[in-house]
């Protein structure tokens, strides 16, 4: 699998509060961003994979909702996540 448990822990440790805090919005956004990048790369090679395309659109929507939540809750954390993950506004 492309996303091993060690990689998840590393993402949550780097972007969240700790590697065990999987509920932090920053960690979830980082995880979604990693998965979005992986699916985007897959779709560049397999243009007719409509199921993956639908999954990608759903993931982008989930990440957008989390970003909106973080923006309304704490604008400084939102800006830090955007800058760190290099996500367009």
HELIX and SHEET records of a PDB file:
HELIX    1   1 UNK A    5  UNK A   15  1                                  11    
HELIX    2   2 UNK A   25  UNK A   45  1                                  21    
HELIX    3   3 UNK A   50  UNK A   73  1                                  24    
HELIX    4   4 UNK A   75  UNK A   85  1                                  11    
END                                                                             
